[in-house]
Amino acid sequence: MTHGTNVGTGPVPVTGDRLRDYARKPLPLALAAALALAASASTAADLDIRAPAGGGVAIKDNAAANMLLRVDGAGPVTIPNLQSAGQKDRVVCFDSASGQLGQCLPGALPAGATGAAGATGATGAAGATGATGFGVAGATGATGATGFGVAGATGATGATGFGVAGATGATGATGVGVAGATGATGATGFGVAGATGATGATGVGVAGATGATGPQYVPACPVAIPTVAIASCSSFSGGGGFASCTYGITADLPITLTGVVVTLGSNSDKYKVGTNATGSQLVSFNTGLGNTPYTAVAFVTTPCGTEFSAPASGVSGICLAAGTVIALSNGTSKLIEDITRDDSLLVWDFDLGRLAASRPLWIKRAETTGRYNLLEFSDGTTLRTINQHRIFNKEAGRFTYPMTGDTPIGTTTFNQHGQEIVLVSKKVVVEDVDYYNVITEHHMNLFADSVLTSCRFNNIYPIAAMTFVKDDRALRTRAEFADIPERFFTGLRLSEQTIDLSEIRWYVGRLLELEATHGTSRPTRFMQCAPASAGGLVPLSQRGRAAGGAQSVERASHRALS
């Protein structure tokens, strides 16, 4: 404690001996305290209480019987009577940098354990019959015997054309000759009738001239022949060897056949037929080979022949490798192969620009491939993806394929600790590995080995400063997606998507076909990339942090006072 109003020399410390003197003289002590406070108010000086060597500062009740507050000389603060004080409705926290007390920020306190499940309520009344379900397509029928290839040489008989038929040749003149003589008439008798006379000889004359030859048929093909071009060939993010190509057609003639021929990289579908219409359309197929490059050409056939597009390439099946560590919303983590529909995952909310929690919407069953991509980042983090699993790209403002030019070395991404990290290398590793995939409800993203990853459905709007830049687009109605289950309509935010309806139907159909199940309707396995590790739960502090790394951003800068 300081005493006096000496402005020029500053506060005078009251030592342990002087405190004991004042303790025996209450009036001087009160006057000294009043003067000290007056001096503090007039000079803006702090009240300086110094503990004696080896001791501390104690505040007791007026009888000096009970300790109210003690500050140890080394710094610890003790308030003995807190344990018997009345309960209040606020928690006190302190700032980790300054020590200042204050109310706790949201999220500063650790989440408590999940309470016991309540009793099952009474069964409600039966709801109205739901819309017709969206099931997996039945098995493909046996392939017909007729193969498909480049058209052979034209047969002898030409197809019926569009030209005018040639004129009929003139009828040849009737031949002229001398008629044969009539046989003599037999005599009439009473006996058997006589034999018929012999037929007269056929007349002889010159044959009439042959009519003129009609004009030959020439196909009425236009100067502008039909064209076909592939806009893109992509992979299905659920894996399984599925892929698709989008192609466009222009033609003035009737179309008899269109489709896609898979020329390389398939041991299943060799070609798929599209619709006989002009414009753009999508055709999906199964190569039967996950994580395998393929080449395809599109074609269009008219009465004037078949035209082929330039070849286009893609890779079938996009997923993540087993062993990846997935961040949970409670600050712990799990290996991807152990994730279930009951887990709460840490995700990024691009609507509000902050961390959030979400449960899996869809979990893929396990498959195996012979290679994976190894991505390395500036904080030492590594991530293993199967082919082209998307990562967040700050410069592009969307999620992009890491093994393409859309995600060059130097791309900035984001991790679960709120840090921006940079892609420093990427390479292909030839090694057998199991792989999985997951999509989270509404947000569709998650943190895999601390890196923010997702699928194309997360690119609903452009992204700036980790927040969606929304527009005034009209929302699509539930009726448009009546044959798609409700969980995918809401979970993939289909009302906000601009993806073509036929492509969404194909995508959801593949999700249903590849979904993992375990005894019940709930999937049991989750997918993201990384090599398998031996343990179960892995503390976040052991994954993807730089030396002396920052605390996770989902925790406030204040800690609970206990």
C-alpha positions in Angstrom: 0.0 0.0 0.0 1.2 3.6 -0.7 0.6 6.5 1.5 0.7 10.3 1.3 0.2 13.0 -1.3 3.9 13.4 -2.3 3.4 14.2 -6.0 7.0 15.1 -6.7 8.6 12.0 -5.3 5.9 9.4 -6.1 4.1 7.0 -3.8 5.9 5.9 -0.6 5.7 2.1 0.0 4.3 1.0 3.3 6.6 -1.8 4.5 5.6 -4.8 6.7 6.7 -3.1 9.9 4.7 0.0 9.1 1.7 -2.1 8.3 1.9 -3.8 11.7 2.1 -0.3 13.4 -1.0 0.8 11.5 -2.8 -2.4 12.4 -2.4 -1.5 16.1 -3.7 2.0 15.4 -6.9 1.8 13.4 -7.5 5.6 13.2 -4.1 6.4 11.7 -4.5 3.5 9.3 -7.9 4.8 8.1 -6.5 8.3 7.7 -3.5 7.0 5.8 -5.8 5.0 3.4 -8.0 8.1 2.8 -5.0 10.3 2.1 -3.6 7.6 -0.3 -6.9 7.4 -2.2 -7.2 11.2 -2.3 -3.7 11.4 -3.6 -4.4 8.7 -6.2 -7.5 10.6 -7.5 -5.7 13.9 -7.7 -2.5 12.7 -9.2 -3.8 9.8 -11.3 -1.2 7.6 -9.5 -1.9 3.9 -8.9 -2.4 2.4 -5.4 0.8 0.4 -4.9 0.5 -2.5 -2.4 3.8 -4.3 -1.9 4.1 -7.7 -0.2 6.9 -8.2 2.3 9.8 -10.4 1.3 8.7 -14.1 1.5 5.1 -13.1 2.2 1.9 -11.9 0.5 -1.0 -9.4 0.7 -4.1 -10.5 2.6 -7.5 -8.9 3.0 -9.5 -10.1 6.0 -12.9 -9.3 7.5 -13.3 -6.6 10.2 -12.5 -9.1 12.9 -9.4 -10.3 11.1 -10.8 -13.8 11.6 -11.5 -14.8 8.0 -9.4 -14.5 4.9 -11.3 -12.7 2.1 -8.5 -12.4 -0.5 -4.9 -13.3 -0.6 -2.2 -12.4 -3.2 0.9 -14.5 -2.8 4.2 -12.8 -3.4 4.8 -15.1 -6.4 1.6 -14.1 -8.1 -1.2 -16.7 -7.3 -4.5 -15.2 -6.2 -6.8 -17.1 -3.7 -10.4 -16.3 -2.9 -11.2 -18.9 -0.2 -15.0 -18.1 0.2 -15.9 -18.7 -3.5 -16.8 -22.3 -2.8 -19.5 -21.2 -0.3 -20.7 -18.2 -2.2 -24.2 -18.1 -3.7 -24.6 -19.3 -7.3 -24.7 -16.7 -10.1 -25.6 -16.8 -13.8 -22.3 -15.7 -15.3 -18.8 -17.2 -15.8 -15.7 -15.1 -15.4 -12.7 -15.4 -17.8 -9.4 -13.7 -18.1 -7.5 -12.5 -21.1 -4.5 -14.8 -21.8 -2.3 -11.8 -22.7 -3.1 -9.1 -20.1 -4.8 -11.1 -17.3 -7.8 -8.7 -17.4 -11.1 -10.2 -16.1 -14.3 -10.1 -18.0 -17.2 -12.1 -19.4 -16.3 -15.2 -21.4 -16.6 -15.2 -25.2 -18.8 -17.7 -26.9 -16.9 -21.0 -27.3 -14.4 -20.2 -24.6 -15.5 -23.0 -22.4 -15.1 -26.7 -23.3 -18.2 -28.5 -24.3 -19.6 -30.7 -21.5 -20.3 -34.4 -21.9 -23.4 -35.4 -23.8 -26.3 -36.1 -21.5 -28.0 -39.4 -21.3 -30.6 -40.0 -23.9 -34.2 -39.2 -22.9 -37.0 -41.7 -22.8 -38.5 -42.6 -26.2 -41.7 -40.6 -26.7 -45.0 -42.0 -27.8 -45.3 -43.0 -31.4 -46.8 -40.1 -33.4 -49.6 -40.4 -36.0 -48.6 -41.9 -39.3 -47.5 -39.2 -41.7 -48.8 -38.7 -45.3 -47.4 -41.1 -47.9 -44.0 -39.7 -49.1 -43.0 -39.0 -52.7 -41.9 -41.9 -54.8 -38.3 -42.8 -53.7 -35.3 -42.4 -55.8 -33.7 -45.8 -56.0 -30.6 -47.3 -57.6 -31.0 -48.2 -61.2 -31.5 -51.9 -61.9 -28.7 -54.1 -63.3 -27.7 -53.4 -66.9 -29.1 -56.0 -69.3 -26.9 -58.2 -71.4 -25.0 -56.5 -74.1 -26.5 -57.0 -77.5 -24.6 -59.0 -80.1 -24.2 -56.1 -82.5 -20.9 -54.3 -82.0 -20.2 -50.6 -82.6 -17.5 -49.2 -84.8 -16.8 -47.1 -87.8 -19.4 -47.6 -90.5 -18.4 -50.2 -93.2 -18.4 -49.6 -96.9 -21.8 -48.8 -98.5 -23.8 -51.9 -99.5 -24.9 -52.5 -103.1 -28.4 -51.1 -102.6 -28.5 -47.5 -101.6 -30.6 -46.2 -98.8 -33.8 -44.4 -99.7 -32.7 -40.8 -100.3 -34.3 -37.4 -100.2 -33.9 -36.7 -104.0 -36.6 -36.8 -106.7 -37.2 -40.3 -108.2 -36.1 -40.7 -111.8 -38.7 -40.6 -114.6 -40.2 -44.0 -115.9 -38.8 -44.9 -119.3 -41.2 -44.9 -122.3 -43.0 -48.1 -123.2 -41.5 -50.0 -126.1 -43.6 -50.4 -129.4 -45.7 -53.5 -129.8 -44.1 -56.0 -132.3 -45.8 -56.7 -135.7 -45.9 -60.1 -137.5 -48.0 -62.4 -139.8 -50.7 -64.3 -137.9 -50.5 -68.1 -138.2 -53.2 -70.0 -140.4 -56.3 -71.3 -138.7 -56.5 -75.1 -138.6 -59.3 -76.9 -140.5 -62.6 -77.5 -138.8 -63.2 -81.2 -138.0 -66.3 -82.9 -139.3 -69.3 -83.2 -137.1 -70.0 -86.8 -136.3 -71.9 -88.9 -134.0 -68.9 -90.4 -132.4 -66.3 -89.1 -130.1 -65.3 -85.4 -130.6 -62.2 -85.0 -132.7 -59.0 -83.7 -131.4 -58.4 -79.9 -131.2 -56.4 -78.5 -134.0 -52.8 -77.5 -133.6 -52.1 -73.9 -132.4 -50.9 -71.6 -135.1 -47.3 -70.4 -135.2 -46.4 -67.2 -133.3 -45.9 -64.2 -135.4 -42.4 -62.7 -135.8 -41.6 -59.0 -135.5 -38.9 -56.5 -134.4 -38.8 -55.8 -130.6 -39.6 -52.2 -129.5 -36.8 -49.9 -128.4 -35.8 -49.7 -124.6 -37.0 -46.7 -122.7 -34.5 -43.9 -121.7 -32.7 -44.4 -118.3 -34.0 -42.2 -115.5 -31.6 -39.8 -113.6 -29.3 -41.4 -110.9 -30.1 -40.7 -107.1 -27.8 -38.2 -105.4 -28.1 -37.9 -101.5 -29.4 -34.4 -100.5 -26.7 -33.7 -97.9 -26.1 -30.1 -97.0 -22.9 -28.2 -97.5 -22.7 -27.6 -93.6 -22.2 -31.1 -92.3 -23.3 -31.9 -88.7 -20.7 -31.2 -85.9 -20.1 -32.7 -82.5 -17.7 -31.6 -79.8 -17.0 -32.7 -76.2 -17.1 -29.8 -73.7 -15.7 -31.7 -70.8 -15.2 -35.2 -69.3 -15.2 -35.4 -65.5 -14.9 -37.9 -62.8 -17.5 -38.9 -60.2 -16.4 -37.7 -56.7 -17.7 -40.9 -55.1 -15.2 -43.1 -56.9 -16.1 -46.5 -58.2 -14.9 -46.1 -61.8 -17.8 -43.8 -62.8 -17.3 -40.8 -65.1 -19.2 -38.7 -67.5 -18.8 -36.5 -70.7 -20.8 -33.5 -71.8 -21.0 -32.9 -75.5 -22.8 -30.6 -77.9 -24.3 -31.2 -81.4 -25.3 -29.0 -84.3 -27.2 -30.5 -87.3 -29.7 -29.6 -89.9 -30.5 -33.2 -90.8 -32.5 -35.8 -88.8 -30.3 -37.4 -86.2 -30.4 -41.2 -86.0 -27.9 -41.9 -83.2 -25.5 -40.0 -80.8 -23.3 -41.1 -77.9 -19.8 -41.4 -76.5 -17.2 -44.1 -77.3 -14.6 -44.8 -74.6 -11.5 -45.6 -76.6 -9.0 -46.1 -73.7 -9.1 -46.8 -70.0 -12.3 -49.0 -69.6 -12.9 -52.7 -69.1 -16.6 -52.2 -68.7 -18.6 -49.7 -70.8 -17.1 -49.2 -74.2 -19.8 -46.8 -75.4 -23.0 -45.1 -74.2 -25.8 -43.8 -76.4 -27.3 -40.3 -75.8 -30.5 -38.7 -77.1 -31.2 -37.9 -80.7 -31.3 -34.1 -80.1 -29.2 -31.1 -80.9 -27.6 -29.0 -78.2 -25.7 -30.0 -75.1 -26.2 -33.3 -73.2 -24.5 -35.4 -70.5 -23.7 -39.1 -70.9 -22.4 -41.1 -67.9 -20.6 -44.4 -68.0 -18.6 -46.9 -65.8 -15.1 -47.7 -66.8 -14.8 -50.4 -64.1 -11.5 -49.0 -63.1 -11.2 -46.5 -60.2 -8.6 -43.7 -60.4 -7.8 -44.6 -64.0 -7.2 -42.2 -67.0 -9.6 -42.7 -69.9 -10.1 -41.2 -73.4 -13.5 -40.7 -75.1 -14.9 -39.4 -78.4 -18.5 -38.3 -79.0 -20.4 -39.1 -82.3 -23.5 -38.1 -84.2 -25.0 -40.1 -87.1 -27.3 -38.7 -89.8 -28.4 -40.0 -93.2 -25.3 -38.4 -94.6 -22.9 -40.4 -92.3 -21.3 -40.3 -88.9 -19.1 -37.5 -87.5 -16.7 -37.9 -84.5 -15.5 -35.2 -82.1 -11.8 -34.7 -81.1 -10.8 -37.0 -78.2 -11.2 -35.8 -74.6 -9.6 -37.2 -71.4 -10.5 -37.7 -67.8 -9.8 -39.8 -64.7 -12.4 -42.1 -63.2 -13.2 -42.1 -59.5 -12.2 -39.2 -57.1 -11.7 -40.0 -53.4 -9.3 -39.7 -50.4 -7.0 -42.3 -48.9 -7.4 -44.3 -45.7 -5.7 -43.0 -42.5 -6.6 -39.3 -42.9 -7.2 -37.6 -39.6 -10.6 -35.8 -39.6 -11.2 -32.8 -37.2 -14.2 -33.1 -34.9 -16.1 -30.1 -33.6 -15.3 -30.9 -29.9 -11.6 -30.4 -30.5 -10.6 -34.0 -30.9 -10.2 -36.0 -34.1 -10.8 -39.4 -35.7 -9.4 -41.5 -38.6 -11.6 -41.4 -41.6 -12.3 -45.1 -41.6 -13.8 -44.7 -38.0 -16.2 -41.8 -38.8 -19.9 -42.6 -38.4 -23.1 -40.6 -39.0 -23.3 -39.9 -35.3 -20.0 -37.9 -35.4 -20.0 -34.1 -35.3 -17.3 -32.8 -37.7 -15.6 -29.5 -37.7 -16.5 -27.6 -40.9 -16.3 -24.0 -42.3 -19.6 -22.1 -42.6 -19.2 -19.9 -45.7 -22.5 -18.2 -45.1 -21.3 -16.7 -41.8 -17.5 -16.9 -42.4 -16.7 -18.9 -39.3 -16.1 -22.5 -38.0 -19.2 -24.6 -37.4 -20.2 -28.2 -36.7 -22.0 -30.7 -39.1 -22.8 -34.4 -39.3 -22.0 -36.6 -42.4 -24.7 -36.4 -45.1 -23.1 -39.3 -47.0 -20.2 -41.7 -46.4 -18.7 -43.8 -49.1 -17.9 -47.5 -48.8 -14.2 -48.6 -49.0 -12.5 -49.3 -52.3 -8.8 -49.9 -53.2 -6.5 -48.3 -55.7 -2.8 -48.6 -56.7 -1.7 -45.0 -56.4 -2.4 -41.7 -54.7 -1.4 -38.0 -54.8 0.9 -36.6 -52.0 0.3 -32.9 -51.4 2.7 -31.0 -49.1 2.1 -27.6 -47.6 4.2 -24.8 -46.1 3.4 -25.7 -42.4 4.7 -29.3 -42.9 1.2 -30.8 -43.4 0.8 -33.6 -45.9 -2.5 -34.7 -47.5 -3.1 -37.8 -49.6 -5.9 -37.7 -52.2 -7.1 -40.2 -54.8 -6.8 -38.4 -58.2 -8.6 -35.0 -57.9 -10.2 -34.5 -54.5 -10.8 -30.7 -54.3 -9.0 -28.4 -51.7 -9.9 -24.8 -51.0 -8.2 -22.3 -53.3 -8.0 -18.8 -51.9 -6.8 -17.2 -55.1 -9.6 -18.8 -57.2 -12.2 -18.2 -54.6 -13.5 -21.8 -54.9 -12.5 -25.5 -54.3 -10.3 -26.8 -57.2 -8.7 -30.0 -58.3 -5.1 -30.1 -56.8 -3.4 -32.1 -59.6 -4.4 -29.7 -62.4 -3.3 -26.2 -63.5 -6.3 -24.8 -61.5 -4.2 -25.4 -58.3 -0.6 -24.5 -59.1 2.3 -24.6 -56.6 2.0 -21.5 -54.4 -1.8 -21.9 -54.1 -3.0 -20.6 -50.7 -5.5 -22.7 -48.7 -6.8 -22.8 -45.2 -6.5 -25.1 -42.2 -8.5 -25.9 -39.0 -6.3 -23.6 -36.9 -7.4 -20.5 -38.8 -4.0 -20.3 -40.7 -3.4 -19.7 -44.4 -0.9 -22.3 -45.7 0.6 -22.7 -49.1 0.9 -25.7 -51.4 4.6 -26.3 -51.9 4.7 -29.7 -53.8 2.5 -32.4 -55.3 3.4 -35.8 -56.7 2.0 -39.2 -57.5 2.9 -42.2 -55.3 2.4 -45.7 -56.7 1.2 -47.8 -53.7 -1.9 -49.7 -52.9 -4.3 -47.8 -50.5 -7.9 -48.0 -49.4 -10.0 -44.9 -50.0 -13.2 -43.3 -48.8 -15.2 -40.1 -49.2 -17.7 -38.0 -47.2 -20.0 -35.0 -47.7 -21.2 -33.1 -44.7 -24.8 -31.8 -44.3 -25.4 -28.3 -45.7 -21.7 -27.2 -45.6 -20.3 -30.1 -47.7 -16.7 -29.6 -46.5 -14.4 -30.8 -43.7 -10.8 -30.5 -42.4 -8.7 -33.5 -43.5 -5.2 -33.7 -42.0 -6.1 -30.0 -41.0 -6.6 -28.9 -44.7 -10.1 -27.6 -45.8 -11.4 -30.0 -48.5 -14.8 -30.4 -50.3 -16.6 -31.2 -53.6 -17.9 -29.2 -56.5 -21.3 -28.6 -54.8 -19.6 -26.3 -52.3 -18.9 -23.9 -55.2 -22.4 -22.5 -55.0 -21.2 -18.9 -55.0 -17.8 -17.2 -55.4 -15.8 -17.0 -52.2 -14.0 -13.9 -50.8 -12.5 -13.5 -47.3 -13.8 -17.0 -46.5 -17.4 -16.0 -47.1 -19.9 -16.6 -49.9 -20.4 -13.6 -52.3 -24.1 -14.2 -52.9 -26.3 -13.0 -55.8 -30.0 -12.5 -56.2 -30.6 -15.7 -58.1 -34.1 -17.3 -58.0 -34.2 -20.4 -55.8 -35.2 -23.7 -57.5 -38.3 -25.4 -56.1 -38.6 -28.8 -54.3 -41.0 -29.9 -57.0 -38.1 -29.8 -59.6 -36.3 -32.4 -57.5 -39.4 -34.4 -56.5 -37.7 -37.7 -57.2 -34.6 -36.9 -55.1 -34.6 -37.8 -51.4 -35.1 -34.9 -49.0 -31.8 -35.3 -47.2 -29.9 -34.6 -50.5 -32.2 -31.7 -51.5 -31.4 -29.9 -48.2 -27.9 -31.3 -47.6 -26.5 -30.4 -51.0 -28.5 -27.1 -51.1 -30.0 -28.0 -54.4 -32.4 -25.0 -54.4 -29.3 -22.8 -54.7 -27.3 -24.9 -57.2 -27.0 -24.0 -60.9 -25.9 -27.5 -62.0 -28.1 -29.1 -64.7 -31.0 -31.3 -63.3 -29.9 -34.4 -65.3 -26.4 -34.2 -63.9 -27.7 -33.8 -60.3 -29.9 -36.8 -60.7 -27.0 -38.8 -62.0 -24.8 -37.6 -59.1 -27.3 -38.5 -56.4 -27.9 -41.9 -58.0 -24.2 -42.6 -57.7 -24.2 -41.5 -54.1 -26.9 -44.0 -53.3 -25.2 -46.8 -55.1 -21.8 -46.2 -53.4 -23.1 -45.4 -49.9 -21.6 -47.4 -47.0 -24.0 -49.3 -44.7 -23.5 -51.4 -41.6 -26.4 -53.5 -40.3 -28.7 -50.4 -40.3 -29.3 -47.6 -42.7 -26.5 -45.7 -41.2 -23.2 -45.7 -43.0 -20.2 -46.6 -40.9 -17.2 -45.5 -42.9 -16.0 -42.1 -43.8 -13.6 -40.9 -46.4 -10.7 -38.5 -46.7 -7.1 -39.0 -47.6 -4.0 -40.0 -45.7 -2.1 -43.2 -44.9 -3.6 -45.3 -42.1 -2.3 -44.8 -38.6 -2.3 -47.3 -35.7 -4.2 -45.4 -33.1 -7.8 -44.3 -32.6 -8.3 -40.7 -31.5 -5.5 -38.4 -32.4 -5.0 -35.0 -30.6 -5.2 -32.0 -32.9 -2.0 -30.7 -31.4 -0.1 -33.6 -33.0 -1.4 -33.0 -36.5 -0.6 -30.2 -39.0 0.8 -27.5 -36.6 3.9 -25.5 -37.1 6.4 -25.3 -34.2 4.8 -23.4 -31.4 1.6 -23.4 -33.5 -1.4 -21.2 -32.7 -4.4 -22.4 -30.8 -7.4 -23.5 -32.8 -9.5 -20.6 -33.8 -12.7 -22.2 -32.6 -11.4 -21.5 -29.0 -11.6 -17.9 -27.7 -8.6 -15.9 -26.5 -10.1 -16.2 -23.0 -9.8 -19.2 -20.7 -12.3 -20.1 -18.0 -11.3 -19.1 -14.5 -11.6 -22.1 -12.1 
